Amino acid sequence: MFIDVCGEINRVRLRYIEILSKVFGEISKSLQLSDNIILEYYPGWNIKGGSFEEQLYQNHKRDLINGYSSIGSHRADLRIKDDSNAIDQTYSRGQKKMFLLCLMFSHLKLLENKSPILIIDDVRSELDKKNIKIIFDLIKNKFNNSQIFITDVDESVVSEIEEGDYSMFHVEHGKIIKKL
């Protein structure tokens, strides 16, 4: 049963990531990111090391000793890579943040008919003014019907938002105050 369920989870994830990758490519162009970035899915076991069932059997004794399964869909990972390297090895913190925002916006685009909520915490950290403007332009032009919460320690972040329907709140000592 575990083998069947992991196989089905893997098939569903592969289909979703295939669709997500296309949207990711479109959004990355809007964010002016590198063209050679790809999403790489790791299913939670070595796909070149034999079948999942064989690998589960090979790891059985070690897994019993450790008290958990070392392979399976619970160990899956999604990596953002350029030609050959994961972005966490070659890009700056600001660039990595832009790629992660691209991934979040891609998910948002795929879920837009389900009224998702996106929360972007401390939007300006690690980003320069150019990238902040690119992000806000993308939100205004492609996600203006989405509910997006943006946090920042400085209320001047509102000056980056040109026009649109937004509300601003100030939180201090557990109290929420709507700003006019």
Contacts in CASP RR format, 6 or more apart in sequence:
PFRMAT RR
TARGET T0000
AUTHOR 0000-0000-0000
METHOD contacts of the structure
MODEL  1
MFIDVCGEINRVRLRYIEILSKVFGEISKSLQLSDNIILEYYPGWNIKGG
SFEEQLYQNHKRDLINGYSSIGSHRADLRIKDDSNAIDQTYSRGQKKMFL
LCLMFSHLKLLENKSPILIIDDVRSELDKKNIKIIFDLIKNKFNNSQIFI
TDVDESVVSEIEEGDYSMFHVEHGKIIKKL
2 56 0 8 1.000
2 69 0 8 1.000
3 52 0 8 1.000
3 53 0 8 1.000
3 56 0 8 1.000
5 73 0 8 1.000
6 52 0 8 1.000
6 72 0 8 1.000
6 73 0 8 1.000
7 52 0 8 1.000
7 73 0 8 1.000
9 73 0 8 1.000
9 76 0 8 1.000
10 43 0 8 1.000
10 73 0 8 1.000
10 76 0 8 1.000
13 41 0 8 1.000
13 43 0 8 1.000
13 73 0 8 1.000
13 76 0 8 1.000
14 41 0 8 1.000
14 43 0 8 1.000
17 39 0 8 1.000
17 41 0 8 1.000
17 78 0 8 1.000
19 110 0 8 1.000
20 39 0 8 1.000
20 106 0 8 1.000
20 107 0 8 1.000
20 110 0 8 1.000
21 38 0 8 1.000
21 39 0 8 1.000
23 106 0 8 1.000
23 109 0 8 1.000
23 110 0 8 1.000
24 37 0 8 1.000
24 39 0 8 1.000
24 102 0 8 1.000
24 103 0 8 1.000
24 106 0 8 1.000
25 37 0 8 1.000
25 102 0 8 1.000
25 106 0 8 1.000
27 102 0 8 1.000
27 105 0 8 1.000
27 106 0 8 1.000
27 109 0 8 1.000
27 138 0 8 1.000
28 34 0 8 1.000
28 35 0 8 1.000
28 37 0 8 1.000
28 99 0 8 1.000
28 102 0 8 1.000
29 35 0 8 1.000
30 134 0 8 1.000
30 138 0 8 1.000
30 142 0 8 1.000
31 98 0 8 1.000
31 101 0 8 1.000
31 102 0 8 1.000
31 105 0 8 1.000
31 131 0 8 1.000
31 134 0 8 1.000
31 135 0 8 1.000
31 138 0 8 1.000
32 134 0 8 1.000
33 98 0 8 1.000
33 99 0 8 1.000
33 102 0 8 1.000
34 82 0 8 1.000
36 82 0 8 1.000
36 83 0 8 1.000
37 80 0 8 1.000
37 81 0 8 1.000
37 82 0 8 1.000
37 87 0 8 1.000
37 99 0 8 1.000
38 80 0 8 1.000
38 81 0 8 1.000
38 82 0 8 1.000
39 78 0 8 1.000
39 79 0 8 1.000
39 80 0 8 1.000
39 81 0 8 1.000
39 103 0 8 1.000
40 78 0 8 1.000
40 79 0 8 1.000
40 80 0 8 1.000
40 81 0 8 1.000
41 76 0 8 1.000
41 77 0 8 1.000
41 78 0 8 1.000
41 79 0 8 1.000
42 76 0 8 1.000
42 77 0 8 1.000
42 78 0 8 1.000
42 79 0 8 1.000
43 72 0 8 1.000
43 73 0 8 1.000
43 76 0 8 1.000
44 71 0 8 1.000
44 72 0 8 1.000
44 73 0 8 1.000
44 74 0 8 1.000
44 75 0 8 1.000
44 76 0 8 1.000
44 77 0 8 1.000
45 52 0 8 1.000
45 55 0 8 1.000
45 56 0 8 1.000
45 71 0 8 1.000
45 72 0 8 1.000
45 75 0 8 1.000
46 55 0 8 1.000
46 71 0 8 1.000
49 55 0 8 1.000
52 71 0 8 1.000
52 72 0 8 1.000
55 71 0 8 1.000
56 69 0 8 1.000
56 71 0 8 1.000
56 72 0 8 1.000
59 69 0 8 1.000
59 70 0 8 1.000
59 71 0 8 1.000
62 70 0 8 1.000
63 69 0 8 1.000
63 70 0 8 1.000
79 86 0 8 1.000
80 86 0 8 1.000
80 87 0 8 1.000
80 99 0 8 1.000
80 100 0 8 1.000
80 103 0 8 1.000
81 87 0 8 1.000
82 90 0 8 1.000
82 91 0 8 1.000
87 95 0 8 1.000
87 96 0 8 1.000
87 99 0 8 1.000
88 96 0 8 1.000
91 99 0 8 1.000
92 126 0 8 1.000
93 126 0 8 1.000
94 126 0 8 1.000
94 127 0 8 1.000
94 131 0 8 1.000
97 125 0 8 1.000
97 126 0 8 1.000
97 127 0 8 1.000
98 127 0 8 1.000
98 131 0 8 1.000
101 120 0 8 1.000
101 135 0 8 1.000
104 118 0 8 1.000
104 120 0 8 1.000
105 118 0 8 1.000
105 138 0 8 1.000
105 142 0 8 1.000
105 143 0 8 1.000
107 116 0 8 1.000
108 116 0 8 1.000
108 118 0 8 1.000
108 143 0 8 1.000
108 146 0 8 1.000
109 142 0 8 1.000
109 143 0 8 1.000
112 143 0 8 1.000
112 145 0 8 1.000
112 146 0 8 1.000
115 147 0 8 1.000
116 146 0 8 1.000
116 147 0 8 1.000
117 146 0 8 1.000
117 147 0 8 1.000
117 148 0 8 1.000
117 149 0 8 1.000
118 143 0 8 1.000
118 146 0 8 1.000
118 147 0 8 1.000
118 148 0 8 1.000
118 149 0 8 1.000
119 148 0 8 1.000
119 149 0 8 1.000
119 150 0 8 1.000
119 151 0 8 1.000
120 148 0 8 1.000
120 149 0 8 1.000
120 150 0 8 1.000
120 151 0 8 1.000
121 151 0 8 1.000
122 151 0 8 1.000
122 152 0 8 1.000
122 153 0 8 1.000
123 132 0 8 1.000
123 135 0 8 1.000
123 150 0 8 1.000
123 151 0 8 1.000
123 152 0 8 1.000
123 157 0 8 1.000
124 132 0 8 1.000
124 152 0 8 1.000
124 154 0 8 1.000
124 157 0 8 1.000
127 135 0 8 1.000
129 160 0 8 1.000
132 157 0 8 1.000
132 160 0 8 1.000
133 160 0 8 1.000
136 160 0 8 1.000
136 161 0 8 1.000
136 162 0 8 1.000
139 146 0 8 1.000
139 148 0 8 1.000
140 161 0 8 1.000
140 162 0 8 1.000
140 163 0 8 1.000
140 164 0 8 1.000
144 164 0 8 1.000
144 165 0 8 1.000
150 157 0 8 1.000
155 168 0 8 1.000
155 170 0 8 1.000
155 179 0 8 1.000
158 166 0 8 1.000
158 168 0 8 1.000
167 178 0 8 1.000
167 179 0 8 1.000
168 178 0 8 1.000
168 179 0 8 1.000
169 176 0 8 1.000
169 177 0 8 1.000
169 178 0 8 1.000
169 179 0 8 1.000
170 176 0 8 1.000
170 177 0 8 1.000
170 179 0 8 1.000
171 177 0 8 1.000
END
